């Protein structure tokens, strides 16, 4: 079209963000791609893309398609169509490679494509892989830069800028270090430049240590230079209040608009101990030794103490990141990087908040299959969030967050000390095969403490060898060899407290030799030492402080046993098959979604479902709600009596009028419709009183153990399901089990068995064993319903009677509410926002 009419120009340049939606992709201020859809029929839209030639082949079309599809789903679009020239193979491949089921036909020289945009398993896998590659690559550039600019480098001693330059240079960074200071010619022997743009050659990463109000200009300068990443040490952002939050929001928006990743602000920095890089781009003077663990820390203030502790223990790190306010780069990004980093065998996380719990759970489940993750979560009880973190507080109970960590295979510990206890075991010793341990030592008192600690942490002491106070190296060698060779032992705890004036070096040599050769984990309390003592280390060819097979030591035997127990739980999780429930295909998702959609159309502000609506909804998932009949008249009372029995109606009416004991005699010996009519006639005035009108009658249920199943949809956290025995004691003692849907086959089994009152379901004191399989089925189905229909705000089965032959679901309460953005973390990446925040202009 050589010329466009005004109407065409307007159509191409204007959208209504509903029936016509467009996204543009910018590189700086330059538009390089546009993707759009136009609704052509209800539920159907035509989609089209334009990508600049020099940017084609970079996955831009698929990225735009992801966002357009999510926008379409949110606006009721069910399928996309497209018309493509036959020789436009890249665009045809874009649709098919996205994982959608594409149907095509050729007509009049044009290929017409059509596909539903409901995300398939293949489409989700494509998105996950692209997300993983992009985020991993962005972090790799921070750890392996060829050149670094320190912006705010200073000649004055005891300044942040001076410390950053000194730590980079003295840390033997293999790349180039450039100092940026417009007021100086040189800093610490390095030539100083007025701006990043003045630096000759490329700059990969910029370390920023200037006043907060000047950081925005630095971002523009770095963007013009082509810098890939910023590490903002500067404070004065969200941690200071509303003005700081606004400044931080602008910083992130500006950085992302130019394709820059951002660590910080208000952070300690980054470290890579690889000898070919040797990067200490942080304020810490301590360069940790080379090891096998990657460490992510949100607290800048705590970072230096953590590095000091790591160094003292001889643990060793591969890489370290202190994210500060965590405005952009988060623990999720680091997990993506460490998953592929062969040198990182253990991941350590100190989390003060979780900005995207669903994404964290999704990534952690995958990473934990390849390498263990150990996490400390501050604010675990209060669910508090530090002021500088732009995240919302999780409304889900802390037990639900704990459940998410367990389901993802994350080893959650209570303190930093315990984190290091577990990390040094994972980094140096093999995983145990089971819970059976042997205790070998020369102190009976400490052996007893070890046995008590094992019992308290879910381990079983199958073997105890008391060697006596005078035991030497040969005695320890024989006993340890026998314990490790014992097929009934999965791990060994060695205790050595030497007699006076004995160094214990010979025993240490035995422990190190056996630890190096053993295929079972060996932990020790050796001379009360903490960490991996020099005497217990095995040389490492890769240059780590302590090699594989080194024996970790703990100052207290209880700490050794506790660390071993945490690792056992991880090993058990790792070996547990991830089996999708076999009955999942028996549910009718489309009918449930259709019902909820219809109800929300009629009640756009939300709706509490009636008994009939709940029966219909639960029936879609194979849950039969116990028959309930509303009674408002004598005719309905007679009909209820004939259907479910006079006794049921009698009891229901008596309960309904329990405030009138003087009328109780009327409800005795009702056996016929005539007697029912006479009773109602006698009480007509009372029952027809508006205060007493209408009640529900249910058929008497068979006896059983009362259990409760409840779900909720947390706007940030997502779906949560809980299970417990019915009654006030459950609430008083908080004896409930939590999980995050979707559930694996074993999740429902574990939920039912982990509550303290579970023996009531398994024949406690001679009672009948209930139909546990049916209880598990109900738990799985309710969880699946909540997962499939995020518009369910809350769903509760407050009274389920679990009997010997089945379960009776006696009631339900369900609340549905419209959801604007249902769990879209899979499909779109948006700037994180606090309530009340707006996107930068």
Long-range contacts (C-beta under 8 A, 24 or more apart in sequence): 18-75, 19-45, 19-75, 21-68, 21-71, 21-72, 21-75, 23-64, 23-67, 23-68, 23-71, 25-60, 25-63, 25-64, 26-257, 27-55, 27-259, 28-223, 28-257, 28-258, 28-259, 32-60, 33-60, 33-61, 33-64, 34-64, 35-61, 35-64, 35-65, 35-67, 35-68, 36-68, 37-68, 37-71, 37-72, 37-77, 37-80, 39-77, 40-81, 42-76, 43-76, 43-77, 43-78, 43-79, 44-77, 44-78, 44-79, 44-80, 44-81, 45-72, 45-77, 45-79, 45-80, 45-81, 46-80, 46-81, 46-82, 46-83, 47-80, 47-81, 47-82, 48-82, 49-91, 49-94, 56-90, 57-90, 59-130, 61-90, 61-91, 61-94, 62-94, 62-97, 62-98, 62-126, 62-130, 63-130, 65-94, 65-95, 65-98, 66-98, 66-127, 66-827, 66-828, 67-827, 67-828, 69-117, 69-119, 69-827, 70-824, 70-827, 70-828, 72-117, 73-117, 73-118, 73-827, 74-820, 74-821, 74-824, 77-117, 78-116, 78-117, 78-118, 79-114, 79-115, 79-116, 79-117, 80-114, 80-115, 80-117, 81-112, 81-113, 81-114, 82-112, 82-113, 82-114, 83-110, 83-111, 83-112, 83-113, 84-110, 84-111, 84-113, 85-109, 85-110, 85-111, 86-110, 86-111, 97-126, 98-123, 98-126, 99-123, 99-124, 99-125, 99-126, 99-127, 119-826, 119-827, 124-826, 127-826, 127-827, 128-362, 131-336, 131-829, 132-336, 132-339, 135-332, 135-333, 135-336, 135-337, 136-336, 136-337, 136-339, 136-340, 138-228, 138-229, 138-261, 138-329, 138-333, 139-261, 139-329, 139-333, 139-334, 139-336, 139-337, 140-337, 141-204, 141-205, 141-228, 141-229, 141-261, 142-205, 142-229, 142-231, 142-261, 142-263, 142-270, 142-321, 142-329, 143-270, 143-272, 143-277, 143-279, 143-319, 143-337, 144-272, 144-277, 145-175, 145-204, 145-205, 145-228, 145-229, 145-279, 146-175, 146-176, 146-202, 146-204, 147-175, 147-176, 147-177, 147-178, 147-199, 147-201, 147-202, 147-203, 147-204, 147-205, 148-173, 148-175, 148-176, 148-177, 148-178, 148-203, 148-204, 148-205, 148-206, 148-207, 148-281, 149-178, 149-179, 149-180, 149-193, 149-196, 149-199, 149-203, 149-205, 149-206, 149-207, 149-222, 149-227, 150-177, 150-178, 150-179, 150-180, 150-187, 150-206, 150-207, 150-209, 151-180, 151-196, 151-206, 151-207, 151-208, 151-209, 151-210, 151-218, 151-222, 152-180, 152-181, 152-208, 152-209, 152-210, 152-234, 153-179, 153-180, 153-181, 153-184, 153-187, 153-188, 153-190, 153-192, 153-209, 154-181, 154-184, 154-187, 155-181, 155-184, 155-186, 155-187, 155-188, 160-209, 160-233, 160-283, 161-187, 161-209, 162-187, 162-188, 163-283, 163-285, 164-207, 164-209, 164-233, 164-269, 164-281, 164-282, 164-283, 165-190, 167-280, 167-281, 167-282, 167-283, 167-284, 167-285, 167-287, 168-279, 168-280, 168-281, 170-280, 171-278, 171-279, 171-280, 171-287, 172-278, 173-277, 173-278, 173-279, 173-280, 173-281, 174-276, 174-277, 174-278, 174-279, 175-204, 175-277, 175-279, 176-201, 178-203, 195-221, 196-221, 196-222, 196-224, 196-225, 196-227, 197-221, 197-224, 197-225, 199-225, 202-226, 203-227, 204-228, 204-229, 205-229, 205-230, 205-231, 205-281, 206-230, 206-231, 207-231, 207-233, 207-269, 207-281, 208-232, 208-233, 208-234, 208-264, 208-265, 209-233, 209-234, 210-234, 211-236, 212-236, 212-237, 212-244, 212-247, 212-265, 213-247, 215-247, 215-251, 215-265, 216-247, 216-250, 216-251, 216-254, 219-251, 219-254, 219-255, 219-258, 219-260, 220-254, 220-258, 222-258, 222-260, 223-258, 223-259, 223-260, 227-260, 228-260, 228-261, 229-260, 229-261, 229-262, 229-263, 230-255, 230-260, 230-261, 230-262, 230-263, 230-264, 231-263, 231-264, 231-267, 231-269, 231-270, 231-281, 232-262, 232-263, 232-264, 232-265, 232-266, 232-267, 232-324, 233-264, 233-265, 233-266, 233-267, 233-268, 233-269, 233-283, 234-264, 234-265, 234-266, 235-265, 235-266, 236-265, 236-266, 237-265, 237-266, 237-325, 237-327, 237-388, 238-325, 238-327, 238-387, 238-388, 238-389, 238-390, 239-266, 239-325, 239-386, 239-387, 239-388, 241-387, 244-388, 245-390, 245-834, 245-837, 248-325, 248-327, 248-388, 248-390, 249-390, 249-831, 249-837, 249-840, 250-840, 251-327, 252-327, 252-328, 252-831, 253-831, 253-839, 253-840, 254-840, 255-328, 256-328, 256-831, 261-328, 261-329, 261-333, 262-327, 262-328, 262-329, 263-321, 263-323, 263-324, 263-328, 263-329, 264-323, 264-324, 264-325, 264-327, 265-324, 265-325, 265-327, 266-300, 266-324, 266-325, 266-388, 267-300, 267-303, 267-322, 267-323, 267-324, 267-325, 268-297, 268-300, 268-303, 268-304, 268-322, 268-324, 269-303, 269-322, 270-319, 270-320, 270-321, 270-322, 271-307, 271-317, 271-319, 271-320, 271-321, 272-318, 272-319, 273-316, 273-317, 273-318, 273-319, 274-318, 274-343, 275-543, 282-320, 282-322, 286-311, 288-315, 288-316, 288-317, 288-320, 289-314, 289-315, 289-316, 289-317, 289-544, 289-545, 290-316, 290-317, 290-318, 290-542, 290-543, 290-544, 290-545, 291-315, 291-316, 291-317, 291-318, 291-427, 291-544, 291-545, 291-546, 292-316, 292-318, 292-343, 292-344, 292-345, 292-346, 292-427, 292-544, 293-317, 293-318, 293-344, 293-345, 293-346, 293-347, 293-348, 293-423, 293-427, 294-318, 294-319, 294-320, 294-334, 294-338, 294-341, 294-344, 294-346, 294-347, 294-348, 295-319, 295-320, 295-321, 295-348, 295-349, 295-350, 296-320, 296-321, 296-323, 296-331, 296-334, 296-347, 296-348, 296-349, 296-350, 297-321, 297-322, 297-323, 297-350, 298-322, 298-323, 298-324, 298-326, 298-331, 298-350, 298-351, 298-352, 298-353, 298-386, 298-389, 299-324, 299-350, 299-352, 300-324, 302-350, 306-350, 306-416, 309-416, 309-420, 310-420, 312-530, 312-531, 313-420, 313-424, 313-530, 313-531, 313-532, 314-531, 314-532, 314-533, 314-534, 314-537, 314-545, 314-546, 315-420, 315-423, 315-424, 315-427, 315-531, 315-532, 315-545, 316-427, 316-544, 316-545, 316-546, 318-343, 318-344, 319-344, 324-388, 325-388, 325-389, 325-390, 326-353, 326-355, 326-389, 327-390, 327-832, 330-355, 330-356, 331-360, 332-356, 332-359, 332-360, 332-363, 335-360, 335-363, 335-364, 335-367, 335-373, 336-363, 338-367, 338-371, 339-363, 339-366, 339-367, 339-370, 339-371, 343-542, 344-371, 345-371, 345-426, 345-427, 346-371, 346-372, 346-374, 346-423, 346-426, 346-427, 347-371, 347-372, 347-373, 347-374, 348-373, 348-374, 348-375, 348-419, 348-423, 349-373, 349-374, 349-375, 349-376, 349-410, 350-375, 350-376, 350-378, 350-416, 350-419, 351-375, 351-376, 351-377, 351-378, 352-378, 352-379, 352-385, 352-386, 352-389, 353-379, 353-385, 353-386, 353-389, 353-391, 354-391, 354-394, 354-401, 355-389, 355-390, 355-391, 355-832, 356-825, 356-832, 357-394, 357-401, 357-404, 357-716, 357-717, 357-718, 358-717, 358-718, 358-823, 358-825, 359-825, 360-408, 361-404, 361-407, 361-408, 361-740, 364-405, 364-408, 364-409, 364-410, 365-407, 365-408, 365-409, 368-408, 368-409, 368-410, 368-570, 368-573, 368-574, 369-409, 369-574, 372-409, 372-411, 372-426, 372-567, 372-570, 373-408, 373-409, 373-410, 373-411, 374-410, 374-411, 374-413, 374-419, 374-422, 374-423, 374-426, 374-566, 375-405, 375-410, 375-411, 375-412, 375-413, 375-419, 376-412, 376-413, 376-414, 376-415, 376-416, 376-418, 376-419, 377-401, 377-405, 377-412, 380-414, 390-832, 390-833, 390-834, 390-837, 391-716, 391-832, 391-834, 392-715, 392-716, 392-834, 392-835, 393-716, 394-714, 394-716, 394-717, 395-714, 395-715, 395-716, 395-717, 396-712, 396-714, 396-717, 396-720, 397-720, 397-738, 399-734, 399-736, 399-738, 400-714, 400-717, 400-720, 400-722, 400-738, 400-740, 401-717, 402-738, 403-720, 403-737, 403-738, 403-739, 403-740, 404-717, 404-740, 406-573, 407-739, 407-740, 407-747, 409-570, 409-573, 409-574, 411-566, 411-567, 411-569, 411-570, 413-566, 417-559, 418-559, 418-562, 418-563, 418-566, 420-531, 421-552, 421-554, 421-559, 421-560, 421-562, 421-563, 422-563, 422-566, 422-567, 424-531, 424-532, 424-552, 424-563, 425-521, 425-523, 425-552, 425-563, 425-564, 425-567, 426-567, 427-546, 428-515, 428-532, 428-538, 428-546, 428-547, 428-548, 428-549, 428-550, 428-551, 428-552, 429-515, 429-518, 429-521, 429-522, 429-523, 429-549, 429-551, 429-552, 430-518, 430-519, 430-520, 430-521, 431-521, 431-567, 431-570, 431-571, 431-574, 432-490, 432-491, 432-520, 432-521, 432-564, 432-567, 432-568, 432-571, 433-490, 433-520, 433-571, 434-490, 434-568, 434-571, 435-459, 435-460, 435-490, 435-568, 435-572, 436-460, 436-462, 436-488, 436-489, 436-490, 436-491, 437-461, 437-462, 437-463, 437-489, 437-490, 437-491, 437-492, 437-493, 437-561, 437-564, 438-462, 438-463, 438-464, 438-465, 438-483, 438-486, 438-489, 438-491, 438-492, 438-493, 439-463, 439-464, 439-465, 439-492, 439-493, 439-495, 440-465, 440-467, 440-476, 440-479, 440-480, 440-483, 440-492, 440-493, 440-494, 440-495, 441-465, 441-466, 441-467, 441-493, 441-494, 441-495, 441-496, 441-497, 441-525, 442-466, 442-467, 442-468, 442-469, 442-470, 442-471, 442-476, 442-495, 442-496, 442-497, 443-469, 443-495, 443-497, 446-495, 446-497, 446-525, 446-557, 447-495, 449-557, 449-558, 450-493, 450-495, 450-557, 450-558, 450-560, 450-561, 453-557, 453-558, 453-561, 453-562, 454-493, 454-561, 454-565, 457-561, 457-562, 457-565, 458-565, 458-568, 458-569, 459-561, 459-564, 459-565, 459-568, 462-486, 462-488, 462-489, 463-488, 463-489, 469-499, 470-499, 472-506, 472-507, 473-506, 473-507, 473-509, 473-510, 476-507, 476-510, 476-511, 477-510, 477-514, 480-510, 480-511, 480-514, 480-522, 481-514, 484-514, 484-518, 484-520, 484-522, 489-520, 490-520, 490-568, 491-520, 491-521, 491-522, 491-523, 491-564, 491-568, 492-518, 492-520, 492-521, 492-522, 492-523, 493-523, 493-524, 493-525, 493-557, 493-560, 493-561, 493-564, 494-522, 494-523, 494-524, 494-525, 494-526, 494-551, 495-524, 495-525, 495-557, 496-524, 496-525, 496-526, 496-527, 497-525, 497-527, 497-528, 498-527, 504-535, 505-535, 508-533, 508-535, 508-536, 509-535, 511-536, 511-551, 512-536, 512-537, 512-538, 512-549, 512-550, 512-551, 515-549, 515-550, 515-551, 516-547, 516-548, 516-549, 516-550, 517-549, 518-549, 521-564, 521-567, 522-551, 523-551, 523-552, 523-553, 523-554, 523-560, 523-561, 523-563, 523-564, 524-551, 524-552, 524-553, 524-554, 524-560, 525-553, 525-554, 525-555, 525-556, 525-557, 525-560, 526-551, 526-553, 527-553, 528-555, 529-553, 529-555, 530-554, 530-555, 576-746, 577-745, 577-746, 578-744, 579-744, 579-745, 579-746, 580-742, 580-744, 580-745, 581-743, 581-744, 581-745, 581-748, 581-780, 581-784, 582-745, 583-622, 583-777, 583-780, 583-781, 584-780, 584-784, 586-622, 587-620, 587-621, 587-622, 587-781, 587-784, 587-785, 587-788, 588-620, 588-621, 589-620, 589-788, 589-789, 591-620, 592-617, 592-620, 592-621, 592-785, 592-788, 592-789, 593-788, 593-789, 595-620, 596-789, 596-791, 596-792, 596-816, 597-791, 599-816, 600-791, 600-816, 600-817, 600-818, 603-816, 604-818, 605-817, 605-818, 606-793, 606-815, 606-816, 606-817, 606-818, 607-815, 607-816, 607-817, 608-813, 608-814, 608-815, 609-814, 609-815, 609-816, 611-696, 611-812, 613-814, 614-812, 614-813, 614-814, 617-785, 617-814, 618-785, 618-809, 618-812, 620-785, 621-781, 621-782, 621-784, 621-785, 622-777, 622-781, 623-778, 623-781, 623-782, 623-809, 624-809, 625-809, 625-811, 625-812, 626-698, 626-699, 626-701, 626-808, 626-809, 626-810, 626-811, 627-698, 627-699, 628-696, 628-697, 628-698, 628-811, 629-696, 629-697, 629-698, 630-694, 630-695, 630-696, 630-697, 631-694, 631-695, 631-696, 631-697, 632-693, 632-694, 634-676, 634-677, 634-680, 634-681, 634-684, 637-676, 637-680, 638-673, 638-676, 638-677, 640-697, 641-670, 641-673, 641-676, 642-673, 644-697, 644-698, 644-699, 645-699, 645-700, 646-670, 646-671, 646-672, 646-676, 647-700, 648-697, 648-698, 648-699, 648-700, 649-676, 649-697, 651-700, 652-695, 652-696, 652-697, 652-698, 653-695, 655-695, 656-692, 656-695, 657-683, 657-686, 657-687, 657-692, 660-686, 698-810, 701-801, 701-808, 701-810, 702-801, 702-803, 702-808, 703-801, 703-803, 704-770, 704-801, 704-802, 704-803, 704-804, 704-807, 704-808, 705-760, 705-761, 705-770, 705-801, 705-802, 705-803, 706-799, 706-800, 706-801, 706-802, 707-761, 707-775, 707-800, 707-802, 708-796, 708-797, 708-798, 708-799, 708-800, 709-778, 709-779, 709-782, 709-796, 709-797, 709-800, 710-794, 710-795, 710-796, 710-797, 710-798, 711-741, 711-782, 711-783, 711-785, 711-786, 711-792, 711-794, 711-795, 711-796, 712-786, 712-793, 712-794, 712-795, 713-786, 713-790, 713-791, 713-792, 713-793, 713-794, 713-819, 718-790, 718-823, 719-783, 719-786, 719-787, 719-790, 721-751, 721-779, 721-782, 721-783, 721-786, 723-751, 723-752, 723-755, 723-779, 724-755, 724-757, 725-755, 725-757, 725-760, 725-761, 726-798, 726-799, 726-800, 729-757, 730-757, 739-783, 741-783, 741-784, 741-786, 741-787, 742-783, 742-784, 742-787, 743-779, 743-780, 743-783, 743-784, 747-783, 748-776, 748-777, 748-779, 748-780, 748-783, 749-776, 751-779, 752-776, 752-779, 761-802, 768-803, 768-804, 769-804, 770-802, 770-803, 770-804, 770-807, 771-802, 771-803, 771-804, 771-805, 771-806, 771-807, 772-802, 774-802, 774-806, 774-807, 775-800, 775-802, 775-807, 778-807, 778-809, 790-819, 790-822, 790-823, 791-816, 791-817, 791-818, 791-819, 791-822, 792-816, 793-817
